[in-house]
Amino acid sequence: MAMGAHSFTDSAGRRWTACCECNRGGNGNDRDKCVAGWQCVEWNGLGCFLGSPIVGEPALKPSRAKQRYRRFLEYGDSFQTFLDFCRWDADPRRSWNGGQECAR
């Protein structure tokens, strides 16, 4: 198991994981984020003995604007203006807004 730059194993053999290197921290891939470290993306001295190292590469979530632009590239041909698309895209029934409907 790879050890991060700030994580260590103490003298009792317990592994201490820094929040910025934890799978449940700000850089991690786990959907269930930790209450203490969910915003930690840089080393700030926080960590715990319950954390697990990041599995795989840290997932970078695209911004909301980039997500909308990708949807515009996929669905935008059927709209006359970008504003029409934005109104359609913001509808709460869309799957990316928590609804069940996906396409036009």
Secondary structure, DSSP 4 states (H G I P E B T S, - for coil): ----SS-EE-TTSPEEEEGGGBTTSTT---SS--TTTTT--S--S-EESS--BPPSSPP-PPPHHHHHHHHHHHHGGG-SSHHHHHHHHT-TTBGGGT-SB---
